[in-house]
Amino acid sequence: MTSAAVEPVTPHARRSWRPKHVLVTRSAAELPHGREIVARCEAAGVEDIQLLAGDRLPGLRGESERETYARAKLTLAVVVAPPSALRPQPIPPSADWRLDLAKGCPAHCQYCYLAGSLSGPPITRVYANLDDVLAPIAGLAGQGTVTTGDAERADEGTTFELSCYTDPLGLEAVTGSLSSAIASVGRGEHGPGVGLRFTTKFDGVAPLVGLPHDGRTRVRMSVNSAAVARRFEGGTASVAARLAALRALADDGYPVGLTIAPLMPLPGWQEEYATLLHDVAATLDGVPQLDLTVELITHRFTEASRAVLLQWYPQTKLDLDEGGRTVKRTKFGARKYVYPTPVMREMRSWFEHEVSATLPQARVLYWT
């Protein structure tokens, strides 16, 4: 087996998203962080920045779903998070609680798990009231059912997931929200015993290197086999670049991780995922006191997400055939289509063995 060439370790981004259009609500423009986001967009060269007269966003629908999708993906909305977004929710098996710095993502992943979760055009909304978003952290310290009180993950403290509805690193160049959150938690502004975590498909980690993170933020790179990344992960950094960025963060003392997702048993999957694991091992070789976790998530979809994805990507080669899947009910009663039990069993057994053999220092947090 021949591994792909491992790129030199560098914290400099190969791909940084810049919106074409920025919409700023009146309330967001009145807040210091809202003004900072506008200044960042101006510095990035965004020419179309609209300061709205009120707090309602204009309609973005085009003549077709594809046109609506294209317009929305080029647009950043700077808004104030509503009260419903300021109430952290449990987010097992990843973390105790979910915090949202934004909703929406600039990437073009054809399996996008947000497709069935967010209503309307896929515009990216970032929150200008950052202090309000982070405020609940201190009050929830010591509460939770995932890492809080768990013997194997107790060192993480009470954890807050930042990437449930967005990729915060993909937005960092034009928001600065992620750096602010990491630094404030690292400085202890929200009390002891709390930690942040997020996953990303981008590599622009330069703003994070050197922050006073105090080891309280775990950064995970979302990675996949060459076949999956090449076919389905548009608008993201290459997997090799993501791994190089992960090395830069590990060298800076961050606890790091891999989110290998969504796992797909495409032809030759064992060899391709083995290559990925060996590339990870080569990239992270020699990191002192490496703290590495692995999360393994198989591909699944719902009827709602399937309908949206086929509107966004009508020519996709993604396997969305319900006939080849097993139906699983979510806790809310929705129908979710997962791989059949024999396939899941084979994949889980293979990954548990290969991760243990190739990355013996890593902790596998969960399989789903």
Backbone torsions as a table, in degrees:
resi	resn	phi	psi	omega
1	MET	NA	131.3	-178.4
2	THR	-108.3	122.9	178.5
3	SER	-80.6	150.9	174.6
4	ALA	-67.9	153.2	179.6
5	ALA	-61.7	134.3	179.2
6	VAL	-87.7	126.3	-176.5
7	GLU	-72.2	150.7	177.3
8	PRO	-57.7	146.5	179.6
9	VAL	-71.7	123.3	178.7
10	THR	-153.6	138.3	178.3
11	PRO	-86.1	6.2	-176.2
12	HIS	-88.6	131.3	-174.8
13	ALA	-71.7	138.5	172.8
14	ARG	-89.1	-25.9	-178.3
15	ARG	-139.5	121.2	178.6
16	SER	-128.9	125.7	-175.8
17	TRP	-74.2	135.3	173.3
18	ARG	-129.1	118.2	179.9
19	PRO	-67.1	154.9	175.5
20	LYS	-89.1	-32.1	-179.1
21	HIS	-127.4	138.5	176.7
22	VAL	-127.7	126.5	177.7
23	LEU	-112.5	127.9	-176.3
24	VAL	-122.4	117.9	179.1
25	THR	-71.7	160.1	-178.0
26	ARG	-59.3	-45.7	-178.2
27	SER	-65.0	-37.9	179.5
28	ALA	-66.4	-37.5	-178.3
29	ALA	-67.9	-19.4	-178.6
30	GLU	-84.4	-10.6	-176.4
31	LEU	-97.1	145.8	-178.9
32	PRO	-56.0	-43.3	-178.8
33	HIS	-69.9	-32.3	175.2
34	GLY	-62.6	-41.7	178.1
35	ARG	-67.4	-34.8	177.6
36	GLU	-64.4	-41.2	179.1
37	ILE	-62.5	-42.8	177.6
38	VAL	-60.2	-43.6	179.9
39	ALA	-63.6	-38.9	178.4
40	ARG	-65.2	-40.5	178.5
41	CYS	-64.9	-40.9	176.7
42	GLU	-62.0	-43.9	-179.8
43	ALA	-65.8	-28.3	179.3
44	ALA	-79.6	-6.2	177.5
45	GLY	94.0	13.8	176.9
46	VAL	-71.3	123.5	-176.0
47	GLU	-92.7	-30.6	-176.9
48	ASP	-99.3	89.6	176.5
49	ILE	-118.4	116.0	-176.3
50	GLN	-108.7	121.3	173.0
51	LEU	-90.2	111.2	-173.2
52	LEU	-78.0	152.6	-179.3
53	ALA	-74.5	-22.9	-179.4
54	GLY	-136.6	-160.0	-176.2
55	ASP	-105.8	9.2	178.2
56	ARG	-97.5	132.7	178.4
57	LEU	-82.5	142.6	177.4
58	PRO	-70.5	159.0	177.6
59	GLY	-68.3	144.8	-179.0
60	LEU	-118.2	8.4	-174.3
61	ARG	-71.0	134.8	176.3
62	GLY	-100.1	-165.1	-177.8
63	GLU	-77.3	-14.5	178.9
64	SER	-142.5	165.6	178.2
65	GLU	-63.5	-36.5	179.6
66	ARG	-65.3	-40.5	178.6
67	GLU	-67.4	-40.0	176.6
68	THR	-60.9	-44.9	178.9
69	TYR	-59.4	-47.4	-177.3
70	ALA	-62.1	-44.2	179.1
71	ARG	-62.3	-46.3	-176.6
72	ALA	-63.6	-40.3	-177.2
73	LYS	-69.5	-15.4	178.0
74	LEU	-96.9	2.4	-171.7
75	THR	-116.4	135.2	173.1
76	LEU	-113.0	128.1	175.8
77	ALA	-109.4	125.8	177.0
78	VAL	-99.3	112.9	-172.1
79	VAL	-133.5	174.2	173.0
80	VAL	-98.6	128.2	179.6
81	ALA	-61.9	129.5	178.4
82	PRO	-71.6	165.0	-179.3
83	PRO	-54.1	-35.0	-179.0
84	SER	-64.1	-28.6	179.7
85	ALA	-83.7	-5.9	-178.1
86	LEU	-100.6	5.1	177.9
87	ARG	-106.0	100.9	-178.6
88	PRO	-57.1	140.4	179.2
89	GLN	-115.5	149.4	175.0
90	PRO	-60.4	143.8	-177.4
91	ILE	-138.7	60.5	176.3
92	PRO	-71.1	153.0	2.1
93	PRO	-92.6	10.4	-174.2
94	SER	-75.9	-52.0	-170.6
95	ALA	-152.3	171.3	177.4
96	ASP	-67.1	-43.3	-172.5
97	TRP	-139.6	159.3	176.6
98	ARG	-109.3	132.0	171.0
99	LEU	-122.3	138.8	-177.2
100	ASP	-113.5	111.8	171.6
101	LEU	-79.5	-21.7	-177.0
102	ALA	-163.4	170.0	171.7
103	LYS	-135.5	125.3	-175.6
104	GLY	112.5	159.2	-173.5
105	CYS	-142.8	140.6	-178.6
106	PRO	-80.5	-8.8	-178.0
107	ALA	-76.0	170.7	-179.1
108	HIS	-126.0	56.8	179.5
109	CYS	-79.9	125.7	-174.6
110	GLN	-72.2	-11.7	175.5
111	TYR	-102.7	13.4	-169.8
112	CYS	-38.0	120.0	-178.7
113	TYR	-77.0	-8.6	175.9
114	LEU	-80.3	-11.9	-173.2
115	ALA	-56.8	-37.9	-179.3
116	GLY	-99.7	5.9	-174.2
117	SER	-107.0	-31.3	-176.4
118	LEU	-108.5	134.4	-178.9
119	SER	-87.2	151.5	175.9
120	GLY	80.3	-174.4	178.7
121	PRO	-59.1	146.3	-174.5
122	PRO	-78.5	53.0	175.3
123	ILE	-70.5	148.6	177.5
124	THR	-95.5	119.8	178.4
125	ARG	-105.1	125.5	175.8
126	VAL	-112.7	147.1	-171.6
127	TYR	-97.2	126.1	-179.3
128	ALA	-81.8	-23.8	179.9
129	ASN	-89.9	62.3	-175.4
130	LEU	-60.2	-39.2	179.7
131	ASP	-59.8	-39.1	178.7
132	ASP	-67.0	-37.4	179.7
133	VAL	-63.2	-40.8	-176.5
134	LEU	-85.6	-14.4	-174.0
135	ALA	-57.0	-36.8	-176.9
136	PRO	-68.4	-11.8	-173.4
137	ILE	-56.7	-51.1	-175.1
138	ALA	-60.7	-39.2	-177.6
139	GLY	-71.9	-17.3	-178.6
140	LEU	-102.0	-1.0	178.8
141	ALA	-56.4	131.2	-179.6
142	GLY	86.5	0.2	179.2
143	GLN	-116.7	142.3	178.7
144	GLY	143.8	167.2	-174.7
145	THR	-124.7	4.9	-177.5
146	VAL	-106.6	-64.9	178.4
147	THR	-100.5	-31.0	179.3
148	THR	-64.9	119.2	178.7
149	GLY	82.4	-1.7	178.5
150	ASP	-88.0	126.4	-173.9
151	ALA	-61.3	-39.4	-175.9
152	GLU	-77.1	-22.5	-177.0
153	ARG	-121.4	14.4	-175.5
154	ALA	-61.1	-27.1	-178.7
155	ASP	-65.3	-19.1	179.0
156	GLU	-79.5	-15.8	-177.0
157	GLY	71.8	-157.9	174.2
158	THR	-79.5	123.6	-169.0
159	THR	-108.0	148.6	-178.2
160	PHE	-129.3	118.1	-179.1
161	GLU	-85.2	126.5	-177.5
162	LEU	-101.0	-4.2	-172.1
163	SER	-120.3	29.6	178.6
164	CYS	-67.4	-41.8	-175.7
165	TYR	-120.3	16.1	-179.7
166	THR	-162.5	173.9	167.7
167	ASP	-114.3	96.2	-171.6
168	PRO	-65.0	-28.9	179.1
169	LEU	-71.5	-33.2	178.0
170	GLY	-62.9	-23.1	-178.8
171	LEU	-101.2	-7.6	-167.9
172	GLU	-59.3	-37.1	-177.0
173	ALA	-60.0	-31.1	-177.5
174	VAL	-107.9	2.2	178.9
175	THR	-123.4	-42.9	-173.8
176	GLY	72.2	4.0	-175.6
177	SER	-66.0	-40.5	-176.5
178	LEU	-65.3	-46.5	178.5
179	SER	-59.6	-41.3	-179.9
180	SER	-63.2	-42.1	-179.8
181	ALA	-65.5	-46.6	-178.8
182	ILE	-60.9	-46.2	-177.6
183	ALA	-66.4	-40.3	-177.7
184	SER	-67.6	-38.4	176.6
185	VAL	-70.4	-41.6	179.5
186	GLY	-62.6	-33.7	178.7
187	ARG	-80.0	-3.2	178.6
188	GLY	80.9	18.9	-177.5
189	GLU	-67.7	-17.9	-179.4
190	HIS	-111.1	15.6	177.3
191	GLY	92.6	171.4	-179.0
192	PRO	-82.7	167.3	172.3
193	GLY	71.8	26.0	177.1
194	VAL	-129.2	154.4	-179.6
195	GLY	-150.3	153.5	177.6
196	LEU	-105.7	159.6	173.0
197	ARG	-153.9	146.3	175.2
198	PHE	-155.0	159.5	176.5
199	THR	-122.7	152.0	-173.3
200	THR	-150.3	155.9	171.6
201	LYS	-112.1	14.3	-179.5
202	PHE	-111.9	168.1	-174.2
203	ASP	-125.5	11.4	-177.4
204	GLY	-80.8	67.1	-173.6
205	VAL	-91.1	-0.7	-177.8
206	ALA	-52.7	-41.0	179.2
207	PRO	-65.6	-19.3	-176.9
208	LEU	-89.3	-26.1	-178.6
209	VAL	-71.2	126.0	-179.9
210	GLY	95.5	-5.0	176.6
211	LEU	-69.9	154.5	176.3
212	PRO	-78.2	66.9	-173.0
213	HIS	-79.2	-23.1	177.8
214	ASP	56.0	25.5	179.2
215	GLY	69.2	16.6	-175.3
216	ARG	-96.1	3.0	176.8
217	THR	-125.1	122.9	175.0
218	ARG	-97.5	122.1	179.1
219	VAL	-102.3	123.7	177.7
220	ARG	-113.2	137.2	173.5
221	MET	-93.4	128.3	174.0
222	SER	-81.5	116.4	-174.8
223	VAL	-130.4	164.5	-178.2
224	ASN	-156.3	177.3	177.1
225	SER	-65.8	161.3	-179.7
226	ALA	-59.9	-39.3	-177.9
227	ALA	-64.8	-44.5	-179.5
228	VAL	-67.9	-47.4	-178.3
229	ALA	-61.6	-42.0	-176.9
230	ARG	-68.1	-39.7	-174.5
231	ARG	-84.7	-34.4	-163.7
232	PHE	-123.5	-1.7	-173.7
233	GLU	-115.5	67.0	-179.8
234	GLY	-71.7	149.6	174.4
235	GLY	73.1	18.2	-179.2
236	THR	-118.3	169.9	173.5
237	ALA	-72.7	155.4	176.4
238	SER	-64.1	156.3	178.8
239	VAL	-60.8	-40.4	178.6
240	ALA	-60.9	-40.5	178.7
241	ALA	-67.4	-36.5	176.9
242	ARG	-63.0	-42.0	-180.0
243	LEU	-66.4	-38.8	176.5
244	ALA	-62.4	-38.9	177.4
245	ALA	-66.2	-37.1	177.7
246	LEU	-62.9	-38.9	177.6
247	ARG	-63.0	-42.5	179.6
248	ALA	-60.4	-39.7	178.9
249	LEU	-70.4	-41.4	178.3
250	ALA	-62.1	-40.5	177.6
251	ASP	-64.0	-25.3	179.8
252	ASP	-88.4	6.3	175.1
253	GLY	92.4	3.1	176.9
254	TYR	-71.8	140.3	162.6
255	PRO	-69.0	138.2	-172.8
256	VAL	-127.8	173.7	-179.1
257	GLY	-163.9	169.7	174.6
258	LEU	-117.9	130.6	166.4
259	THR	-107.3	99.8	-178.8
260	ILE	-89.9	100.9	-169.5
261	ALA	-164.7	150.2	-12.1
262	PRO	-81.0	132.3	179.0
263	LEU	-66.1	131.1	179.5
264	MET	-133.1	127.2	179.2
265	PRO	-82.5	61.9	176.7
266	LEU	-72.0	163.8	178.6
267	PRO	-52.9	130.7	-179.5
268	GLY	77.4	19.8	-173.4
269	TRP	-62.6	-36.3	-179.4
270	GLN	-61.0	-45.7	-179.0
271	GLU	-66.2	-40.9	-177.8
272	GLU	-68.3	-42.1	178.7
273	TYR	-71.3	-30.9	174.4
274	ALA	-64.0	-41.0	176.3
275	THR	-60.6	-43.1	178.3
276	LEU	-58.8	-48.4	-178.1
277	LEU	-63.0	-38.9	177.7
278	HIS	-67.4	-35.7	176.6
279	ASP	-65.6	-38.3	175.9
280	VAL	-61.5	-47.3	-179.2
281	ALA	-59.9	-42.4	-179.9
282	ALA	-66.4	-40.4	-177.9
283	THR	-67.6	-37.8	-175.7
284	LEU	-94.0	1.7	-179.2
285	ASP	-59.4	130.3	176.3
286	GLY	89.8	-1.0	176.6
287	VAL	-68.3	122.2	-179.9
288	PRO	-70.1	136.5	177.0
289	GLN	51.9	46.5	-179.5
290	LEU	-62.6	129.0	175.1
291	ASP	-114.4	102.1	-171.1
292	LEU	-125.2	129.8	175.1
293	THR	-119.9	162.4	178.9
294	VAL	-134.9	132.6	174.0
295	GLU	-120.1	130.5	-173.9
296	LEU	-116.6	116.0	-173.1
297	ILE	-129.6	119.1	-179.5
298	THR	-81.6	159.0	179.7
299	HIS	-71.7	137.2	175.0
300	ARG	-150.7	162.8	178.6
301	PHE	-153.6	162.5	175.2
302	THR	-112.6	169.8	176.9
303	GLU	-61.5	-39.1	-179.4
304	ALA	-66.8	-45.8	-178.7
305	SER	-67.5	-36.2	177.9
306	ARG	-59.6	-45.6	-179.3
307	ALA	-62.1	-42.5	-179.3
308	VAL	-67.9	-44.5	-178.1
309	LEU	-62.4	-37.2	179.5
310	LEU	-71.7	-23.7	172.6
311	GLN	-74.4	-41.7	-178.7
312	TRP	-72.4	-40.9	-174.7
313	TYR	-128.3	71.2	-174.4
314	PRO	-62.9	-21.0	-179.8
315	GLN	-100.2	12.7	-175.4
316	THR	-61.4	147.6	174.4
317	LYS	-99.9	9.0	179.8
318	LEU	-64.6	136.5	179.3
319	ASP	-74.5	105.4	178.2
320	LEU	-122.3	31.5	-178.5
321	ASP	-85.8	111.5	-179.6
322	GLU	-63.2	-26.9	-177.2
323	GLY	-63.6	-25.9	-179.3
324	GLY	-95.8	13.7	-176.3
325	ARG	-122.4	167.0	173.2
326	THR	-105.5	139.6	-179.7
327	VAL	-85.0	131.9	176.8
328	LYS	-128.9	136.6	-179.8
329	ARG	-89.1	133.6	174.7
330	THR	-78.8	171.9	179.9
331	LYS	-64.8	-16.2	178.1
332	PHE	-98.4	4.6	176.8
333	GLY	90.3	0.1	-179.9
334	ALA	-74.7	155.4	179.0
335	ARG	-89.5	124.6	179.5
336	LYS	-119.4	136.1	-177.2
337	TYR	-102.6	115.9	-178.1
338	VAL	-119.8	170.1	178.2
339	TYR	-67.3	150.1	178.0
340	PRO	-58.6	155.3	-175.9
341	THR	-53.6	-45.5	179.7
342	PRO	-60.8	-37.9	178.5
343	VAL	-67.1	-44.7	179.5
344	MET	-61.8	-41.8	-178.4
345	ARG	-64.9	-43.9	179.6
346	GLU	-63.1	-45.1	-178.8
347	MET	-64.9	-44.0	-178.3
348	ARG	-62.6	-44.8	179.6
349	SER	-61.0	-42.8	-178.8
350	TRP	-64.9	-47.6	-177.0
351	PHE	-66.3	-41.3	-179.9
352	GLU	-62.0	-39.0	178.3
353	HIS	-69.3	-47.6	-174.7
354	GLU	-69.2	-39.2	177.9
355	VAL	-63.9	-43.4	179.5
356	SER	-62.5	-39.1	-177.2
357	ALA	-76.3	-38.3	-173.6
358	THR	-90.7	-34.6	-178.8
359	LEU	-125.9	67.4	-173.6
360	PRO	-62.3	-21.1	-179.5
361	GLN	-83.2	-8.8	-175.3
362	ALA	-83.6	149.9	172.8
363	ARG	-106.2	123.3	174.0
364	VAL	-82.6	118.0	-176.2
365	LEU	-81.4	-40.2	179.9
366	TYR	-168.1	163.1	172.8
367	TRP	-125.3	135.8	176.6
368	THR	-149.0	NA	NA
